[in-house]
Amino acid sequence: SIAQRFSECDKDNDDTLDREEATLCLPQIARHFNYVDVDEDNLITLEELELAQAKSVERQKAAEAKMEAQRLQQIEEEIKNKSKPTVNINKQASSLRKRPI
């Protein structure tokens, strides 16, 4: 869990991660340290880390929903385009009637 990982990284047991602890143990978090450190005290608390994770999950879900909506729109367009006849059937039928047998 995120709490367990946080505890493992908190080497000085002060219930926060400084930049060094984050860099050594959670480099992906360290790259976004300023984003995660909401109160700008140069320390990340478990609550800040959980908030950042929740926001990340929200963004991921929103991106997936947007991609799904685009995919459905593309499918609808393909269906609409397939339902349109490519050749005018009436013209084709009249040309067949004019041909000698």
N, C-alpha and C positions, 0 to 999 in steps of 0.2 A: 504494500500500500504506500501511498504518498507520505503518510505520517511516519511509517517505518523507515522509509528511505531518508526522509528529513532527519530523523533521529540519528541514523547512521552517519550522516554527513556533518552533524553538529558536534564537532570534535571537542569543543570546549564546554559543552553542555549548558549553554546559556539560552537555549530555546530560540536561537536565531542562527542564520547563516550569513557570515560576512562574505565579501567577494572571494577571498582566498578559499574558504570552505566550499563555496559554490563552484569555483573554478576547478578545484581538485576532485570534487565528488559528483557534481552535476553540471558539466560543461555546457550542456544545452540550455540550462537555466542561466548560467553565468553570462552567456551571450546576450540574454535579454534582461539582465539584472535590473536596469533602470525601469523597465516596464513592470517587472514583478514587484519591485520595491515601491509600493504605492505611496507610503508616507515619506519617502526620500530620506530615510535615516541611515542609509548605506548598510542596512541589515534586512534580511528577508525572514519574516516569521512564517510559521506553518500556515496561518490564516491567509497571508499574502500569496503564498505558493498555491494554496487551494483555490483562491480567487482567480489567479492567473490560469490555473488548469481549467476551471469552470468556463472562463471566457474563451479559452482555446477550444474547448469542446463545443461551445455555442457557435463560434466562427466556423468550425469544421462542419457542424450540422447545417448551418446556413449555406455554406458552399455546396454541400451535397444536395440540399434541396434545390438550389439554383441550377445545378447541373442536371438534376432529374427533370425539372421544369423545362429546361432547354431541350433535353432529350425527347420529352413528350411532345413539345411543340414541333420538333423536327419530324417525329413520327406522324403527327397530324398533317403536316405539310405534305409528306410523302404520300399519305393516304389520299389527301385531297387531289394531289397531282395525278395519282394513278386512276382516280375515278373520272377524270376528264378524258374523253376520247381523243386520241391523237389524230385521227382522221375523221372527217365529217362523215358519219355513217350514211346520211341521206344522199350525199354526193356520190359515195361509193355505190350505193344501191342503184341510183339512176344511171350510172355509167355501165353497170352490169346489164341493165335492161336494154341499152342501146346496142350492145354487141350482137352481131348476127350469130345464130346458132349453127 
